[in-house]
Amino acid sequence: IKKDYTMNKLSQKIAVGLLSGAAAFSNVNAETTEHDHHTMSESNGAQIIQNSPIQNPSLAGTINEDGKIVTDADFEGQKRLIFFGFTHCPNICPTGMATISAALRNIEKKHGADSLDDLTVLLVSTDPARDTPAQMKEWLGYFHDKIIGLTGDEDILKEKAENYRANKIGHHSPYLYIMDEQGAYMDIVSTQKGVEAVENKIEENIFKTAPKSEHDHHMHHDM
């Protein structure tokens, strides 16, 4: 009964977050709560990140939702979507997770169920005191099953957040970082711009098509 009550309360929190974030989907200047004022503003946040290369993209040393220490090899050969936030966040994080989840589902519908096989999606906690691996796993169970939670030692998480220009411990950022197979920065999009914007940005970077070689051109011509 206690678990069902907790899940219902969490569902209500997510629903409220989604409703409060509805305006943000079409208006990036949507009003924020007092807690949210720490987040980088939409007008300059992405520009700051794009003009300031990520110091170190590695997430090694964090702990995944199964309680295992993460290494860089865990994501080898995978492009990555990375979001910084926490499970007790009142609106930015659940809305961001819901937006990312909807974008991923739309991509699967268009490109097939296996289209995301080479993609890892990560929520990196900025609230290690409360975000235990079990807490993150339960909370993320309400979103797309591709999303994996990372938590761990506060000093390590603080370092990761600072490396990504993703705000201080205890706060959050609306930005989704898109990284290549080597973990290098590719692009960024604000989840507050809505499902379509996030979906387009993911497709643009994840499904880039290599130009046809001269050999391919001749083969096509000969046929």
C-alpha positions as CSV (number, residue, x, y, z in Angstrom):
1,I,0.0,0.0,0.0
2,K,2.8,2.4,0.9
3,K,4.6,1.7,-2.4
4,D,1.3,2.3,-4.3
5,Y,0.8,5.5,-2.5
6,T,4.3,6.6,-3.3
7,M,3.9,5.8,-6.9
8,N,0.6,7.7,-7.1
9,K,2.2,10.7,-5.5
10,L,5.1,10.5,-7.9
11,S,2.6,10.2,-10.8
12,Q,0.8,13.2,-9.6
13,K,4.1,15.2,-9.3
14,I,5.0,14.2,-12.9
15,A,1.6,15.1,-14.1
16,V,1.7,18.5,-12.4
17,G,5.2,19.0,-13.8
18,L,4.0,18.2,-17.3
19,L,1.1,20.5,-17.0
20,S,3.2,23.4,-15.6
21,G,5.7,22.8,-18.4
22,A,3.1,22.9,-21.2
23,A,3.6,26.6,-21.7
24,A,7.4,26.0,-21.8
25,F,7.0,23.7,-24.8
26,S,5.9,26.7,-26.9
27,N,7.5,29.5,-24.9
28,V,11.1,29.2,-23.8
29,N,10.6,32.1,-21.4
30,A,8.0,30.3,-19.3
31,E,7.8,31.4,-15.7
32,T,10.0,29.4,-13.3
33,T,9.7,28.6,-9.6
34,E,12.0,30.2,-7.0
35,H,14.0,26.9,-7.0
36,D,14.4,27.1,-10.8
37,H,16.1,30.5,-10.8
38,H,19.5,28.8,-10.5
39,T,19.1,27.3,-13.9
40,M,21.0,28.9,-16.8
41,S,18.6,31.1,-18.7
42,E,17.4,30.0,-22.1
43,S,18.8,33.1,-23.7
44,N,22.4,32.5,-22.9
45,G,22.7,28.9,-21.5
46,A,23.3,27.1,-24.8
47,Q,25.6,29.9,-26.1
48,I,27.7,29.6,-23.0
49,I,28.0,25.8,-23.4
50,Q,28.7,26.0,-27.1
51,N,31.4,28.6,-26.6
52,S,33.0,26.8,-23.7
53,P,34.0,23.2,-24.7
54,I,33.2,20.5,-22.2
55,Q,36.4,20.1,-20.0
56,N,36.1,16.3,-19.6
57,P,33.1,14.4,-21.0
58,S,33.9,11.2,-19.0
59,L,31.2,10.0,-16.6
60,A,33.5,7.3,-15.1
61,G,33.3,6.9,-11.4
62,T,29.6,7.6,-11.1
63,I,27.3,4.7,-10.0
64,N,24.5,3.4,-12.2
65,E,21.0,2.6,-11.1
66,D,22.1,-1.1,-10.5
67,G,24.7,0.0,-8.1
68,K,27.7,-0.6,-10.4
69,I,30.6,1.8,-10.8
70,V,30.6,3.3,-14.3
71,T,33.6,3.2,-16.6
72,D,34.1,4.8,-20.0
73,A,34.0,1.3,-21.6
74,D,30.3,1.0,-20.6
75,F,29.3,3.4,-23.3
76,E,31.9,2.4,-25.9
77,G,30.6,2.6,-29.5
78,Q,27.4,4.4,-28.3
79,K,26.3,7.9,-29.0
80,R,25.0,9.5,-25.8
81,L,22.2,11.8,-24.7
82,I,23.1,13.3,-21.3
83,F,20.7,15.2,-19.0
84,F,21.6,16.6,-15.5
85,G,18.9,16.7,-12.9
86,F,17.3,14.9,-9.9
87,T,14.3,12.8,-9.0
88,H,12.8,15.3,-6.4
89,C,12.8,18.2,-8.9
90,P,9.4,19.8,-8.9
91,N,9.0,20.4,-12.7
92,I,12.1,21.0,-14.9
93,C,13.4,17.4,-14.6
94,P,10.1,15.4,-14.9
95,T,9.1,17.6,-17.8
96,G,12.5,17.2,-19.4
97,M,12.4,13.4,-19.0
98,A,8.9,13.3,-20.4
99,T,9.9,15.4,-23.4
100,I,13.0,13.2,-24.1
101,S,10.9,10.0,-23.7
102,A,8.3,11.3,-26.1
103,A,11.0,12.3,-28.6
104,L,12.5,8.8,-28.4
105,R,9.2,7.1,-28.9
106,N,8.5,9.2,-32.0
107,I,11.9,8.3,-33.4
108,E,11.2,4.6,-32.8
109,K,7.9,4.9,-34.6
110,K,9.5,6.5,-37.6
111,H,12.8,4.6,-37.8
112,G,12.0,1.2,-36.2
113,A,12.2,-0.4,-32.8
114,D,15.9,-1.0,-33.2
115,S,16.8,2.5,-34.3
116,L,18.1,3.5,-30.9
117,D,20.2,0.4,-30.3
118,D,23.4,2.4,-30.7
119,L,22.3,5.2,-28.3
120,T,22.7,5.5,-24.6
121,V,20.5,8.0,-22.7
122,L,21.7,9.1,-19.2
123,L,20.2,11.1,-16.4
124,V,23.1,12.3,-14.2
125,S,22.0,13.2,-10.7
126,T,22.8,16.5,-9.1
127,D,21.2,15.3,-5.8
128,P,23.3,12.4,-4.6
129,A,22.1,12.6,-1.0
130,R,18.6,11.6,-2.1
131,D,19.1,10.0,-5.5
132,T,20.2,6.5,-4.5
133,P,20.5,3.9,-7.3
134,A,17.2,2.3,-6.2
135,Q,15.4,5.7,-6.1
136,M,16.6,6.6,-9.6
137,K,15.7,3.3,-11.0
138,E,12.1,3.5,-9.6
139,W,11.6,7.1,-10.8
140,L,13.0,6.5,-14.2
141,G,10.6,3.6,-14.6
142,Y,7.9,6.2,-15.4
143,F,9.8,7.2,-18.5
144,H,11.4,5.6,-21.6
145,D,13.3,2.4,-20.8
146,K,16.4,3.6,-22.6
147,I,17.1,6.2,-19.9
148,I,19.6,5.1,-17.3
149,G,20.2,6.9,-14.0
150,L,23.7,7.8,-12.7
151,T,24.4,8.9,-9.2
152,G,27.3,8.5,-6.7
153,D,29.7,10.4,-4.6
154,E,28.9,14.1,-4.3
155,D,32.4,15.3,-5.1
156,I,32.4,13.1,-8.3
157,L,29.0,14.3,-9.4
158,K,29.9,17.9,-8.7
159,E,33.0,17.5,-10.9
160,K,30.9,16.0,-13.7
161,A,28.3,18.8,-13.5
162,E,31.0,21.4,-13.6
163,N,32.7,19.7,-16.6
164,Y,29.5,20.0,-18.5
165,R,28.6,23.5,-17.4
166,A,25.5,22.0,-16.0
167,N,25.0,23.9,-12.8
168,K,25.7,23.2,-9.1
169,I,24.8,20.1,-7.0
170,G,21.2,20.4,-5.9
171,H,20.1,22.2,-9.0
172,H,19.5,21.3,-12.7
173,S,19.7,22.3,-16.3
174,P,17.1,21.9,-19.0
175,Y,19.7,21.1,-21.6
176,L,20.2,17.7,-23.3
177,Y,23.8,17.1,-24.4
178,I,24.3,15.1,-27.6
179,M,27.7,13.3,-27.6
180,D,29.3,11.0,-30.2
181,E,30.6,7.5,-29.9
182,Q,33.9,8.7,-28.3
183,G,32.0,10.9,-25.8
184,A,32.9,14.1,-27.7
185,Y,30.4,17.0,-27.7
186,M,28.2,17.2,-30.8
187,D,25.2,19.4,-30.0
188,I,22.8,20.6,-27.4
189,V,19.1,21.3,-27.2
190,S,16.8,22.7,-24.5
191,T,14.1,20.3,-23.4
192,Q,11.9,23.4,-22.8
193,K,11.6,23.9,-26.5
194,G,9.4,20.8,-26.6
195,V,9.2,17.3,-28.1
196,E,9.5,18.2,-31.7
197,A,12.6,20.4,-31.2
198,V,14.3,17.6,-29.1
199,E,13.3,14.9,-31.6
200,N,14.6,16.9,-34.6
201,K,17.9,17.6,-32.9
202,I,18.4,14.0,-31.9
203,E,17.6,12.8,-35.5
204,E,19.9,15.4,-36.9
205,N,22.9,14.1,-35.0
206,I,22.1,10.4,-34.5
207,F,21.1,9.6,-38.0
208,K,23.6,11.6,-40.0
209,T,24.1,10.0,-43.3
210,A,27.7,9.7,-44.7
211,P,28.0,11.1,-48.2
212,K,28.2,8.6,-51.0
213,S,31.6,7.7,-52.2
214,E,32.7,8.0,-55.8
215,H,32.7,4.2,-56.0
216,D,29.1,4.1,-54.9
217,H,28.2,6.8,-57.5
218,H,29.6,4.7,-60.3
219,M,28.0,1.5,-59.2
220,H,24.6,3.3,-59.2
221,H,25.3,4.8,-62.6
222,D,26.3,1.4,-64.1
223,M,23.1,-0.2,-62.8
